[in-house]
């Protein structure tokens, strides 16, 4: 599947790409510019002419096709780096920048990255019972000597940089400070409206409405645009951050090519979208709705609710998401004859987990860390869902993926150039 998280990241960039976004990256302007440049360079490397060694090139589509039916690959010796236990399989990958591009290689083991942009991947598949499996994925990506606290502060600034300012002032600042980034993002998005309103209580409300523009993307990335047409433009999604009482702090809505972001800030912190401005806490709930079109029918879910925790360690800053409640599924009528009880498996026990972090105590550079865990119970309905995902992956792999990689590589390149030109 394409990186839908990329669209979220692009929307966040569109929110906060202004002068205030650069200084938090370091203890001085020079240090901030170096750190930001390293972070953006590390991600630019990741998307440059991506290649895979023969073993991983053969294993990747097998793993994608069997994600929800793991028994198909559990005993495939061509995939795994380690099969030492009867119930556990593991794959290690090392990824690095080479003269020909960014190369993923299967390895017997993979140490933490020591160079900017290098990655370490660890994927583990455990058979829990005859038809129940657990997937664990761990990715470490080298992003230079930035401290975890600096990266967290920079992200927080991105989300509150609108405070005390009007919409026209924000747009003028963004265009002046990040002109190359703005032009590049302009291939993907058009700003339909931007409203930022300082209020009498000292808070500022913010609403950004963007329109995704495949026709503009098509000029340079025709295959990526075709994928957007087929899978992203018909999709509907919503993400909300709320406290235990249901008060909202963030509302991100995607409706068939139109994205809306709503925020409110006071004193450099997000506050409740409505009512008295209560500051955001480190213990929240996240709520997702999602619907996508596959062929002639729609598939999705509503009211997927999870715990959202902000972790603030001395050397580790993270967002932890844990889902322990099954959502309401929206499937075609033809699937009513399939037994749906296996859909509860990912939410039982510990539930499903996703952790996104920056950590600065794993070597000579900080790591962008992504960890995920999910349990799968094989069944007819899981195989049906896996087939949909396999079709989407097959449509994406190849030219569409290569063009998306190029788009993202050029985005991070534009950010680097804008940061280099930044003057306080």
NUDO-750131 format. One record per residue (C-alpha): residue in three letters; x, y, z. Coordinates in steps of 0.05 Angstrom, whole numbers, plus 5000, padded with zeros to 4 digits. Layout:
! NUDO-750131
ALAXYZ;...
This chain:
! NUDO-750131
UNK500050005000;UNK502550714989;UNK504951115048;UNK498551465068;UNK502451715128;UNK506352125077;UNK500052535063;UNK499252675137;UNK506552885141;UNK505653345082;UNK499553665114;UNK503553785178;UNK509154105137;UNK504054555104;UNK501654765173;UNK508354935204;UNK513255105148;UNK515055805173;UNK520856165206;UNK519155895276;UNK520255185251;UNK527955225245;UNK530955475312;UNK528154905356;UNK532654405321;UNK538754615361;UNK541755045416;UNK543955575366;UNK541855765295;UNK548055435266;UNK546854795306;UNK539454805288;UNK540954865214;UNK546054295217;UNK541253845255;UNK535353985210;UNK539653885149;UNK542053205175;UNK534952975190;UNK532353175122;UNK538452885087;UNK537552225123;UNK530452165097;UNK532352415028;UNK537451845024;UNK532051345042;UNK528051504979;UNK533851564929;UNK533651044873;UNK531350494921;UNK534149804907;UNK533649114940;UNK538348534938;UNK535647904902;UNK533647554966;UNK529548134995;UNK526848314926;UNK523847604923;UNK521647594996;UNK518148274998;UNK512048114954;UNK511247444988;UNK511047785056;UNK506148305032;UNK501547785001;UNK501647355064;UNK501247905117;UNK494347655139;UNK495546925122;UNK502546805151;UNK502246045146;UNK503746125072;UNK510846375086;UNK512246105156;UNK516645535131;UNK519445885069;UNK527045845080;UNK528346355024;UNK525346915066;UNK527946855137;UNK534747035166;UNK533546595227;UNK529045985239;UNK532245735302;UNK525945595341;UNK519845195319;UNK515245785331;UNK519446395312;UNK521946675246;UNK526047305237;UNK528547735179;UNK534148245187;UNK535348795136;UNK540749315130;UNK539549915085;UNK544750425064;UNK546550945012;UNK551050664957;UNK553850934892;UNK547750654855;UNK542350844904;UNK539250644971;UNK540249894979;UNK536349415024;UNK540048775038;UNK537948155077;UNK543047985131;UNK544147445184;UNK543948015234;UNK543648775230;UNK547149245278;UNK544649945294;UNK546250445238;UNK552750835245;UNK551951285184;UNK546851815168;UNK540851535131;UNK542550805143;UNK536950345169;UNK536349715210;UNK530049295200;UNK527848715244;UNK521548325227;UNK519347745270;UNK513647255258;UNK511546815317;UNK506546245314;UNK502446295378;UNK497445745362;UNK495645335301;UNK492245915265;UNK494546525306;UNK500946915291;UNK504347535318;UNK508048035274;UNK513248495304;UNK516849025263;UNK522449475288;UNK525949995244;UNK531750455265;UNK533751015218;UNK539951445229;UNK538252195229;UNK544752525254;UNK546852815321;UNK540353175339;UNK537853055410;UNK531152715421;UNK528653325460;UNK530553795404;UNK526853375352;UNK520753345397;UNK520854105408;UNK521454215333;UNK515453775319;UNK511454135373;UNK513254805342;UNK510754565274;UNK503954425305;UNK503355095341;UNK507055595296;UNK500455915275;UNK499256185346;UNK497756935349;UNK497957015274;UNK492957105218;UNK492256655157;UNK495357145107;UNK501357265153;UNK502556515159;UNK502256405084;UNK506956995070;UNK511956735122;UNK511656025095;UNK512756255023;UNK518556695043;UNK522056195089;UNK520755535052;UNK519755754979;UNK522655114947;UNK518754664994;UNK512355044980;UNK513254994905;UNK514554244910;UNK508554124955;UNK504454544907;UNK504853954859;UNK500953534909;UNK496554044945;UNK492754684933;UNK491155114993;UNK483655224988;UNK483155635051;UNK487255785114;UNK484056125173;UNK487956305236;UNK484256725287;UNK487157005352;UNK481757005406;UNK480557435467;UNK482456865514;UNK489556865486;UNK488656245443;UNK488756195368;UNK484355745325;UNK487055455261;UNK483555125202;UNK487154915138;UNK483454635078;UNK487754295025;UNK485753974959;UNK489953404932;UNK491453514858;UNK493352884819;UNK492853264753;UNK498553714775;UNK502553124802;UNK501552764736;UNK506053244698;UNK512352954730;UNK509852324765;UNK504452004720;UNK504551314752;UNK504251584823;UNK498452034802;UNK494751434773;UNK495451084840;UNK492851704876;UNK486951704828;UNK485350974841;UNK486450914916;UNK487351584951;UNK482252034917;UNK476251574932;UNK478551475004;UNK475351775066;UNK479051815132;UNK478752195197;UNK483552235256;UNK481752575322;UNK485752665386;UNK481252715447;UNK481952695523;UNK478552195568;UNK472352645570;UNK471852695494;UNK474553405485;UNK478253465419;UNK485353725408;UNK486453545335;UNK481753395277;UNK484753145212;UNK479652975158;UNK480652695088;UNK474552665043;UNK475852424972;UNK481652884957;UNK480153455005;UNK483953485071;UNK482253925130;UNK486554035192;UNK483754385254;UNK487954595314;UNK487955105370;UNK493955345411;UNK495655785470;UNK502455885504;UNK506055445454;UNK501554845468;UNK495554535434;UNK489154655472;UNK481954405466;UNK478754585400;UNK472554865434;UNK470755165501;UNK475755405553;UNK482855285527;UNK485254685567;UNK492454475549;UNK493753805517;UNK496053235563;UNK500752645553;UNK495152135560;UNK489852175505;UNK485451755460;UNK485951725385;UNK480051565341;UNK480251345268;UNK475151245213;UNK477250985145;UNK473950785080;UNK477150595014;UNK474550374947;UNK476749704919;UNK474049554851;UNK466549674855;UNK465549654931;UNK467950014993;UNK471649725053;UNK473250065118;UNK471850165192;UNK469150685240;UNK470650845312;UNK477450525318;UNK479450805386;UNK486250725419;UNK490550995475;UNK495351545453;UNK501051665501;UNK506752175496;UNK513151895526;UNK518352395550;UNK524752035569;UNK531552375576;UNK534152045513;UNK527651805482;UNK521352185459;UNK515651785430;UNK508351725411;UNK505451065433;UNK498950815403;UNK495450195430;UNK488849925403;UNK484849435447;UNK477749535421;UNK475149265356;UNK472149795310;UNK465649755271;UNK467249425204;UNK464249645138;UNK464549095086;UNK460648905024;UNK454348485034;UNK457747895001;UNK462347815061;UNK456547715110;UNK457146965101;UNK464346975127;UNK465646875201;UNK468047545229;UNK470547325298;UNK477847305274;UNK477448065265;UNK477548125341;UNK484347785347;UNK488648415335;UNK485148765394;UNK485348215446;UNK490348195504;UNK495548735494;UNK492148955431;UNK495749235370;UNK501349735380;UNK504950275341;UNK510650685370;UNK514051265335;UNK520151535370;UNK526751915367;UNK532351625409;UNK539251915419;UNK542851395462;UNK543850825411;UNK550551025382;UNK553851605348;UNK547451905321;UNK540051945337;UNK535051445310;UNK528151535282;UNK524750905310;UNK518450555286;UNK515749955323;UNK509449565309;UNK506148935336;UNK499748595314;UNK496547905323;UNK493147555264;UNK488346975265;UNK487846635197;UNK480946555168;UNK476946655104;UNK475447375120;UNK482847525136;UNK484947205071;UNK479747625034;UNK482448265066;UNK489548035051;UNK487547944978;UNK485248674975;UNK491748905005;UNK495748464958;UNK492248774898;UNK493749474923;UNK500949294937;UNK501648994867;UNK498949634836;UNK503750054877;UNK510249654870;UNK514349854810;UNK513550524775;UNK508450814823;UNK512950684882;UNK519050934846;UNK515551594830;UNK513051674901;UNK520151554925;UNK522652094878;UNK517252574901;UNK519152484974;UNK526652514959;UNK525653174923;UNK521353424981;UNK526853305032;UNK531853604983;UNK527654234979;UNK527354265055;UNK534954215059;UNK535854795010;UNK530855235047;UNK534055085114;UNK540955245085;UNK538455925062;UNK535056085129;UNK537456715163;UNK534756955231;
